Amino acid sequence: MPLALRPPGLDAESEAVIADAVASLGTIRGLEWVGDDGVTIHLLASLAAQAQALLGAAVTGALDQEYTWTDIAYHLGSTEVETRSRYGSQA
């Protein structure tokens, strides 16, 4: 049965996790990123691309776990039509 979660949004917890992820990725890639917004853009874009790549598999898994397209759209902060359009071919 699907979980009742709040819709996605900006919050202090997410901000802290992203800040840690940017710092970790910058360190792993050997980048001196502190204060360099160009490097920060690169790191954030890399993390965003990775998250987008993982969403498709998560949507497929959620459908297998009996979440509906409406449930998934809610968790994505989207509409059912947009969600089906974006992820329907992957399911």
RASUL-V526854 format. One record per pair of residues at least 6 apart in sequence whose ideal C-beta (glycine too) atoms are under 8 Angstrom apart, sorted by the first residue. I is the first residue (numbers start at 1). GAP is how many residues later the second one is. If there is no record, write none. Layout:
i: (I,I)
gap: (GAP,GAP)
This chain:
i: (1,2,2,2,2,2,2,5,7,7,7,8,8,8,9,18,18,21,22,22,22,22,22,23,25,25,25,26,26,26,26,26,29,31,31,31,32,33,33,33,55,55,56,56,59,59,59,59,59,60,60,60,62,62,62,63,63,63,67,69,69,69,70,72,72,73,73,73,73,76,78)
gap: (65,60,63,64,65,66,69,70,67,68,70,67,68,69,68,26,29,26,11,18,21,22,25,10,18,21,22,6,7,8,13,17,14,8,11,12,7,6,7,10,21,32,31,34,13,24,28,31,32,27,30,31,9,10,13,6,9,28,8,11,14,15,10,11,15,6,7,9,10,7,8)
